[in-house]
Amino acid sequence: MPKLANATQRAQKLLLEALKSPENLPALPPADWELLLRVARRARLLGRLESDLSRAGLLGDIPPRAANHLKAARNVIEHRKTLVSWEVNRIVWALKGTQVSLILLKGAGYLLAGLPPARGRIFADVDLLVPEDQIREVEDRLIGRGWFKTQIDPYDDRYYRVWMHEIPPLRHQERGTEIDIHHRLLPRTSHLKSDPAPLFAAALPLAEPRLRVLAPTDMVLHALVHLFLEGDPDEGLRLRDLVDVHDLLCHFAQQPGFWANLVARAHELGFERPLFYGLQHAQRLFATPVPAETLQNLASAAPLWPIRKLMEGLINRALLPGHPDHPSRSTSLARWLIYVRAHWLRMPPILLTRHLWFKAWLRFRGVRKRVDLAQLDLKQQ
């Protein structure tokens, strides 16, 4: 067990040091490079390492085999950037003639706004935030112009539309790229109430008049909500998302009054706890320069001491990638507990139990495609 813990800690330390001090990477031994590349790939941060080294002019000073891996990651990312940019262009084209304004979320927003998190970041799909009363118009327009609904059973389709914060994803029939259309940041049933109206009111325009991005404070808070309330039982919390938060904080901190506005906005939207966890772990892992006054103003958002210590341990285990050759049962347990917590916060216990029981019953009976939704009331009581 101590040997496993030491190997895992070594792998994690290698990655964190590489992210914080890329200028030291040319001195890294070849054996450490092999481990670093494997851990960074697992954390989806190979492109970030390549970007940091290229900006410092150090890519030619590392072992050629390591440089080739990083260059390959860069090529994939550049290709994905092209796909995402073109997909956004086609979405704007498809909605021409409508009065819909679109807010680009996460990766697409970082890319089109030219923000630091886009540097070396892998892009998966396009996330949009659309007023709920315009969702149907946007969906119909896109379906009429080459996108289609992904194959899900009627129960899941209704689950999305009645409970969730988004509709089922759309995929383009030729390009295969996906669009996730949101009308709020969190499910309707979430313990954290996320009224989307303030987000639309504060959104900032891009060069394309139809496109906007979240205001700086809202962008940080959304990244943190996505990080801490979207846990995956296998992958855990995504370190890449905390890197995004670190980049956003360092970038927006240059704006006068940003930190005070960030805390005030978190109180307004009810996102104090995700902000508390995010600043705590960004400062600890990446030495993010968070003012002491900001942390003091968030002290009331901290949970009680036993819960705080428990969450520190769980988040740390769920956030950092494990050693590729030495899976850890305690890490798997931490990721599963964080995943359960995320669902607990997303849905009331009775409703969650009902949903999980019904899904299990459908799988057991094998009638996913034949369930009679007319007899099913999914609305929250």
C-alpha positions as a Python dict, from the first residue, in 0.01 Angstrom:
ca = {
    (1, 'M'): (0, 0, 0),
    (2, 'P'): (275, 258, 81),
    (3, 'K'): (442, 173, -252),
    (4, 'L'): (115, 236, -437),
    (5, 'A'): (60, 565, -254),
    (6, 'N'): (413, 682, -330),
    (7, 'A'): (379, 597, -700),
    (8, 'T'): (48, 782, -722),
    (9, 'Q'): (181, 1086, -540),
    (10, 'R'): (485, 1093, -769),
    (11, 'A'): (265, 1088, -1079),
    (12, 'Q'): (42, 1363, -945),
    (13, 'K'): (335, 1577, -837),
    (14, 'L'): (492, 1545, -1182),
    (15, 'L'): (176, 1675, -1350),
    (16, 'L'): (114, 1960, -1106),
    (17, 'E'): (475, 2078, -1121),
    (18, 'A'): (467, 2063, -1501),
    (19, 'L'): (155, 2282, -1507),
    (20, 'K'): (288, 2532, -1253),
    (21, 'S'): (649, 2550, -1375),
    (22, 'P'): (676, 2437, -1740),
    (23, 'E'): (1013, 2613, -1764),
    (24, 'N'): (1162, 2329, -1557),
    (25, 'L'): (1048, 2055, -1795),
    (26, 'P'): (1363, 2046, -2016),
    (27, 'A'): (1554, 1915, -1712),
    (28, 'L'): (1309, 1629, -1656),
    (29, 'P'): (1464, 1278, -1690),
    (30, 'P'): (1334, 1060, -1978),
    (31, 'A'): (1176, 810, -1734),
    (32, 'D'): (977, 1090, -1574),
    (33, 'W'): (871, 1215, -1916),
    (34, 'E'): (711, 879, -1994),
    (35, 'L'): (505, 890, -1677),
    (36, 'L'): (418, 1258, -1719),
    (37, 'L'): (286, 1206, -2070),
    (38, 'R'): (67, 916, -1960),
    (39, 'V'): (-78, 1107, -1665),
    (40, 'A'): (-130, 1426, -1868),
    (41, 'R'): (-308, 1228, -2140),
    (42, 'R'): (-540, 1075, -1881),
    (43, 'A'): (-616, 1424, -1749),
    (44, 'R'): (-660, 1563, -2104),
    (45, 'L'): (-382, 1813, -2048),
    (46, 'L'): (-125, 1712, -2310),
    (47, 'G'): (-223, 2008, -2525),
    (48, 'R'): (-179, 2243, -2233),
    (49, 'L'): (178, 2122, -2175),
    (50, 'E'): (256, 2167, -2544),
    (51, 'S'): (115, 2519, -2541),
    (52, 'D'): (312, 2619, -2230),
    (53, 'L'): (639, 2486, -2374),
    (54, 'S'): (581, 2641, -2716),
    (55, 'R'): (506, 2982, -2566),
    (56, 'A'): (829, 2960, -2366),
    (57, 'G'): (1027, 2847, -2672),
    (58, 'L'): (1124, 2524, -2496),
    (59, 'L'): (959, 2258, -2709),
    (60, 'G'): (1290, 2188, -2884),
    (61, 'D'): (1467, 2139, -2551),
    (62, 'I'): (1276, 1832, -2439),
    (63, 'P'): (1328, 1470, -2556),
    (64, 'P'): (1217, 1435, -2921),
    (65, 'R'): (979, 1147, -2846),
    (66, 'A'): (804, 1356, -2579),
    (67, 'A'): (788, 1652, -2816),
    (68, 'N'): (626, 1433, -3083),
    (69, 'H'): (350, 1330, -2843),
    (70, 'L'): (285, 1692, -2754),
    (71, 'K'): (284, 1803, -3117),
    (72, 'A'): (34, 1529, -3200),
    (73, 'A'): (-191, 1657, -2920),
    (74, 'R'): (-160, 2010, -3061),
    (75, 'N'): (-264, 1889, -3407),
    (76, 'V'): (-574, 1722, -3264),
    (77, 'I'): (-666, 2037, -3072),
    (78, 'E'): (-618, 2264, -3373),
    (79, 'H'): (-843, 2034, -3574),
    (80, 'R'): (-1109, 2042, -3302),
    (81, 'K'): (-1087, 2423, -3286),
    (82, 'T'): (-1159, 2439, -3658),
    (83, 'L'): (-1455, 2205, -3620),
    (84, 'V'): (-1602, 2400, -3327),
    (85, 'S'): (-1555, 2738, -3499),
    (86, 'W'): (-1722, 2609, -3814),
    (87, 'E'): (-2004, 2452, -3614),
    (88, 'V'): (-2076, 2785, -3445),
    (89, 'N'): (-2071, 2952, -3787),
    (90, 'R'): (-2326, 2702, -3918),
    (91, 'I'): (-2548, 2745, -3611),
    (92, 'V'): (-2559, 3120, -3671),
    (93, 'W'): (-2644, 3052, -4037),
    (94, 'A'): (-2920, 2808, -3942),
    (95, 'L'): (-3082, 3062, -3709),
    (96, 'K'): (-3066, 3351, -3955),
    (97, 'G'): (-3394, 3539, -3960),
    (98, 'T'): (-3482, 3456, -3600),
    (99, 'Q'): (-3457, 3684, -3296),
    (100, 'V'): (-3265, 3428, -3090),
    (101, 'S'): (-2948, 3535, -2910),
    (102, 'L'): (-2707, 3259, -2819),
    (103, 'I'): (-2467, 3243, -2525),
    (104, 'L'): (-2168, 3020, -2593),
    (105, 'L'): (-2068, 2818, -2286),
    (106, 'K'): (-1742, 2657, -2177),
    (107, 'G'): (-1495, 2563, -2451),
    (108, 'A'): (-1672, 2729, -2745),
    (109, 'G'): (-1712, 3046, -2542),
    (110, 'Y'): (-1345, 3050, -2442),
    (111, 'L'): (-1242, 2995, -2803),
    (112, 'L'): (-1462, 3258, -2967),
    (113, 'A'): (-1388, 3515, -2695),
    (114, 'G'): (-1012, 3452, -2723),
    (115, 'L'): (-974, 3370, -2353),
    (116, 'P'): (-672, 3194, -2196),
    (117, 'P'): (-848, 2862, -2119),
    (118, 'A'): (-879, 2799, -2493),
    (119, 'R'): (-501, 2761, -2509),
    (120, 'G'): (-411, 2396, -2547),
    (121, 'R'): (-763, 2286, -2453),
    (122, 'I'): (-933, 1986, -2612),
    (123, 'F'): (-1280, 2066, -2750),
    (124, 'A'): (-1563, 1814, -2758),
    (125, 'D'): (-1887, 1983, -2862),
    (126, 'V'): (-2071, 2317, -2866),
    (127, 'D'): (-2268, 2419, -2558),
    (128, 'L'): (-2531, 2689, -2595),
    (129, 'L'): (-2747, 2875, -2344),
    (130, 'V'): (-3080, 2979, -2492),
    (131, 'P'): (-3388, 3136, -2328),
    (132, 'E'): (-3628, 2856, -2242),
    (133, 'D'): (-3914, 3005, -2442),
    (134, 'Q'): (-3694, 2992, -2754),
    (135, 'I'): (-3569, 2635, -2714),
    (136, 'R'): (-3834, 2484, -2941),
    (137, 'E'): (-3768, 2738, -3217),
    (138, 'V'): (-3393, 2676, -3204),
    (139, 'E'): (-3435, 2298, -3200),
    (140, 'D'): (-3678, 2299, -3494),
    (141, 'R'): (-3456, 2530, -3697),
    (142, 'L'): (-3147, 2317, -3645),
    (143, 'I'): (-3329, 1992, -3720),
    (144, 'G'): (-3454, 2148, -4043),
    (145, 'R'): (-3099, 2235, -4146),
    (146, 'G'): (-2900, 1918, -4102),
    (147, 'W'): (-2893, 1829, -3732),
    (148, 'F'): (-3086, 1539, -3583),
    (149, 'K'): (-3187, 1415, -3239),
    (150, 'T'): (-2959, 1149, -3098),
    (151, 'Q'): (-3116, 809, -3041),
    (152, 'I'): (-3259, 795, -2689),
    (153, 'D'): (-3569, 620, -2559),
    (154, 'P'): (-3891, 815, -2488),
    (155, 'Y'): (-3839, 805, -2112),
    (156, 'D'): (-3495, 968, -2137),
    (157, 'D'): (-3627, 1228, -2381),
    (158, 'R'): (-3900, 1325, -2136),
    (159, 'Y'): (-3650, 1313, -1848),
    (160, 'Y'): (-3441, 1577, -2025),
    (161, 'R'): (-3733, 1802, -2108),
    (162, 'V'): (-3917, 1789, -1775),
    (163, 'W'): (-3637, 1773, -1519),
    (164, 'M'): (-3309, 1880, -1673),
    (165, 'H'): (-3141, 2207, -1767),
    (166, 'E'): (-3100, 2108, -2131),
    (167, 'I'): (-3270, 1918, -2410),
    (168, 'P'): (-3127, 1597, -2562),
    (169, 'P'): (-2814, 1672, -2771),
    (170, 'L'): (-2834, 1732, -3145),
    (171, 'R'): (-2580, 1589, -3389),
    (172, 'H'): (-2505, 1702, -3743),
    (173, 'Q'): (-2577, 1431, -3997),
    (174, 'E'): (-2260, 1494, -4200),
    (175, 'R'): (-2004, 1641, -3961),
    (176, 'G'): (-2103, 1432, -3657),
    (177, 'T'): (-2047, 1730, -3425),
    (178, 'E'): (-2283, 1766, -3129),
    (179, 'I'): (-2469, 2064, -2985),
    (180, 'D'): (-2590, 2076, -2626),
    (181, 'I'): (-2868, 2333, -2586),
    (182, 'H'): (-2918, 2456, -2229),
    (183, 'H'): (-3182, 2687, -2087),
    (184, 'R'): (-3024, 2710, -1738),
    (185, 'L'): (-2700, 2603, -1570),
    (186, 'L'): (-2848, 2340, -1338),
    (187, 'P'): (-3149, 2108, -1349),
    (188, 'R'): (-3484, 2249, -1243),
    (189, 'T'): (-3481, 2012, -946),
    (190, 'S'): (-3137, 2116, -818),
    (191, 'H'): (-3090, 2219, -456),
    (192, 'L'): (-2898, 2517, -595),
    (193, 'K'): (-3153, 2737, -765),
    (194, 'S'): (-3008, 2876, -1086),
    (195, 'D'): (-3232, 3148, -1227),
    (196, 'P'): (-3092, 3207, -1578),
    (197, 'A'): (-3236, 3559, -1614),
    (198, 'P'): (-2937, 3737, -1450),
    (199, 'L'): (-2700, 3545, -1677),
    (200, 'F'): (-2873, 3665, -1994),
    (201, 'A'): (-2892, 4021, -1861),
    (202, 'A'): (-2517, 4040, -1794),
    (203, 'A'): (-2390, 3845, -2099),
    (204, 'L'): (-2132, 4018, -2320),
    (205, 'P'): (-2151, 4040, -2702),
    (206, 'L'): (-1891, 3892, -2937),
    (207, 'A'): (-1790, 4018, -3280),
    (208, 'E'): (-2081, 3825, -3431),
    (209, 'P'): (-2388, 4021, -3308),
    (210, 'R'): (-2592, 3705, -3251),
    (211, 'L'): (-2337, 3552, -3015),
    (212, 'R'): (-2258, 3632, -2654),
    (213, 'V'): (-2058, 3486, -2367),
    (214, 'L'): (-2122, 3494, -1995),
    (215, 'A'): (-1995, 3790, -1795),
    (216, 'P'): (-1655, 3728, -1629),
    (217, 'T'): (-1794, 3649, -1283),
    (218, 'D'): (-2066, 3427, -1430),
    (219, 'M'): (-1813, 3245, -1647),
    (220, 'V'): (-1602, 3156, -1343),
    (221, 'L'): (-1904, 3046, -1142),
    (222, 'H'): (-2038, 2833, -1427),
    (223, 'A'): (-1701, 2661, -1464),
    (224, 'L'): (-1706, 2579, -1092),
    (225, 'V'): (-2067, 2460, -1090),
    (226, 'H'): (-1988, 2238, -1387),
    (227, 'L'): (-1678, 2105, -1210),
    (228, 'F'): (-1830, 2021, -873),
    (229, 'L'): (-2182, 1919, -977),
    (230, 'E'): (-2098, 1706, -1282),
    (231, 'G'): (-1893, 1431, -1116),
    (232, 'D'): (-1820, 1119, -1319),
    (233, 'P'): (-1799, 783, -1133),
    (234, 'D'): (-1506, 671, -1350),
    (235, 'E'): (-1316, 990, -1433),
    (236, 'G'): (-1397, 1179, -1113),
    (237, 'L'): (-1372, 1558, -1112),
    (238, 'R'): (-1188, 1697, -1413),
    (239, 'L'): (-859, 1862, -1327),
    (240, 'R'): (-875, 2024, -1670),
    (241, 'D'): (-1181, 2222, -1556),
    (242, 'L'): (-993, 2354, -1254),
    (243, 'V'): (-713, 2461, -1490),
    (244, 'D'): (-980, 2657, -1680),
    (245, 'V'): (-1085, 2824, -1355),
    (246, 'H'): (-724, 2912, -1270),
    (247, 'D'): (-677, 3071, -1613),
    (248, 'L'): (-1002, 3268, -1587),
    (249, 'L'): (-921, 3396, -1239),
    (250, 'C'): (-571, 3508, -1337),
    (251, 'H'): (-707, 3677, -1650),
    (252, 'F'): (-1010, 3854, -1501),
    (253, 'A'): (-826, 3955, -1182),
    (254, 'Q'): (-677, 4237, -1388),
    (255, 'Q'): (-1020, 4402, -1399),
    (256, 'P'): (-1083, 4651, -1114),
    (257, 'G'): (-1320, 4515, -852),
    (258, 'F'): (-1331, 4163, -998),
    (259, 'W'): (-1283, 3974, -671),
    (260, 'A'): (-1548, 4170, -481),
    (261, 'N'): (-1788, 4132, -774),
    (262, 'L'): (-1719, 3758, -789),
    (263, 'V'): (-1814, 3703, -425),
    (264, 'A'): (-2121, 3927, -456),
    (265, 'R'): (-2236, 3742, -768),
    (266, 'A'): (-2188, 3405, -599),
    (267, 'H'): (-2415, 3523, -315),
    (268, 'E'): (-2670, 3652, -564),
    (269, 'L'): (-2685, 3328, -763),
    (270, 'G'): (-2649, 3093, -465),
    (271, 'F'): (-2314, 2953, -579),
    (272, 'E'): (-2109, 3038, -270),
    (273, 'R'): (-2017, 2678, -186),
    (274, 'P'): (-1881, 2586, -534),
    (275, 'L'): (-1683, 2912, -530),
    (276, 'F'): (-1542, 2832, -186),
    (277, 'Y'): (-1428, 2486, -298),
    (278, 'G'): (-1294, 2616, -628),
    (279, 'L'): (-1080, 2895, -481),
    (280, 'Q'): (-954, 2665, -207),
    (281, 'H'): (-833, 2395, -445),
    (282, 'A'): (-709, 2631, -720),
    (283, 'Q'): (-494, 2808, -463),
    (284, 'R'): (-368, 2482, -316),
    (285, 'L'): (-288, 2304, -644),
    (286, 'F'): (-187, 2589, -874),
    (287, 'A'): (-99, 2870, -630),
    (288, 'T'): (-373, 3083, -786),
    (289, 'P'): (-328, 3435, -640),
    (290, 'V'): (-658, 3471, -453),
    (291, 'P'): (-673, 3778, -220),
    (292, 'A'): (-700, 3695, 151),
    (293, 'E'): (-998, 3930, 176),
    (294, 'T'): (-1186, 3725, -83),
    (295, 'L'): (-1133, 3404, 112),
    (296, 'Q'): (-1239, 3581, 431),
    (297, 'N'): (-1560, 3702, 266),
    (298, 'L'): (-1636, 3343, 167),
    (299, 'A'): (-1571, 3196, 511),
    (300, 'S'): (-1945, 3173, 581),
    (301, 'A'): (-1985, 2949, 274),
    (302, 'A'): (-1762, 2679, 423),
    (303, 'P'): (-1936, 2368, 556),
    (304, 'L'): (-1904, 2255, 917),
    (305, 'W'): (-1553, 2138, 1010),
    (306, 'P'): (-1611, 1757, 983),
    (307, 'I'): (-1781, 1794, 644),
    (308, 'R'): (-1514, 2036, 530),
    (309, 'K'): (-1232, 1794, 611),
    (310, 'L'): (-1421, 1506, 448),
    (311, 'M'): (-1485, 1708, 131),
    (312, 'E'): (-1122, 1822, 113),
    (313, 'G'): (-1009, 1461, 107),
    (314, 'L'): (-1277, 1345, -138),
    (315, 'I'): (-1225, 1633, -380),
    (316, 'N'): (-849, 1592, -374),
    (317, 'R'): (-877, 1221, -457),
    (318, 'A'): (-1148, 1271, -719),
    (319, 'L'): (-970, 1565, -882),
    (320, 'L'): (-615, 1438, -928),
    (321, 'P'): (-545, 1162, -1181),
    (322, 'G'): (-418, 833, -1044),
    (323, 'H'): (-112, 641, -1154),
    (324, 'P'): (-186, 468, -1489),
    (325, 'D'): (-49, 134, -1365),
    (326, 'H'): (-178, 141, -1009),
    (327, 'P'): (-554, 196, -978),
    (328, 'S'): (-666, 285, -628),
    (329, 'R'): (-980, 153, -462),
    (330, 'S'): (-996, 451, -228),
    (331, 'T'): (-982, 688, -526),
    (332, 'S'): (-1261, 494, -698),
    (333, 'L'): (-1467, 518, -381),
    (334, 'A'): (-1403, 894, -355),
    (335, 'R'): (-1512, 946, -715),
    (336, 'W'): (-1826, 743, -660),
    (337, 'L'): (-1914, 941, -345),
    (338, 'I'): (-1861, 1271, -526),
    (339, 'Y'): (-2084, 1139, -805),
    (340, 'V'): (-2356, 1046, -556),
    (341, 'R'): (-2325, 1390, -395),
    (342, 'A'): (-2368, 1558, -733),
    (343, 'H'): (-2690, 1364, -795),
    (344, 'W'): (-2810, 1439, -443),
    (345, 'L'): (-2771, 1810, -512),
    (346, 'R'): (-2927, 1784, -858),
    (347, 'M'): (-3247, 1610, -756),
    (348, 'P'): (-3459, 1563, -438),
    (349, 'P'): (-3409, 1219, -278),
    (350, 'I'): (-3762, 1089, -347),
    (351, 'L'): (-3751, 1200, -709),
    (352, 'L'): (-3399, 1059, -754),
    (353, 'T'): (-3500, 724, -603),
    (354, 'R'): (-3804, 708, -827),
    (355, 'H'): (-3599, 789, -1135),
    (356, 'L'): (-3325, 532, -1060),
    (357, 'W'): (-3581, 265, -973),
    (358, 'F'): (-3771, 321, -1298),
    (359, 'K'): (-3452, 314, -1507),
    (360, 'A'): (-3348, -12, -1340),
    (361, 'W'): (-3693, -159, -1403),
    (362, 'L'): (-3677, -63, -1772),
    (363, 'R'): (-3337, -229, -1811),
    (364, 'F'): (-3456, -541, -1631),
    (365, 'R'): (-3772, -570, -1841),
    (366, 'G'): (-3602, -471, -2167),
    (367, 'V'): (-3892, -243, -2262),
    (368, 'R'): (-3707, 86, -2297),
    (369, 'K'): (-3857, 154, -2640),
    (370, 'R'): (-4211, 43, -2552),
    (371, 'V'): (-4282, 228, -2228),
    (372, 'D'): (-4616, 415, -2232),
    (373, 'L'): (-4530, 770, -2136),
    (374, 'A'): (-4896, 864, -2123),
    (375, 'Q'): (-4916, 666, -1799),
    (376, 'L'): (-4602, 821, -1656),
    (377, 'D'): (-4598, 1144, -1459),
    (378, 'L'): (-4243, 1276, -1439),
    (379, 'K'): (-4330, 1616, -1305),
    (380, 'Q'): (-4194, 1707, -968),
    (381, 'Q'): (-4455, 1688, -694),
}
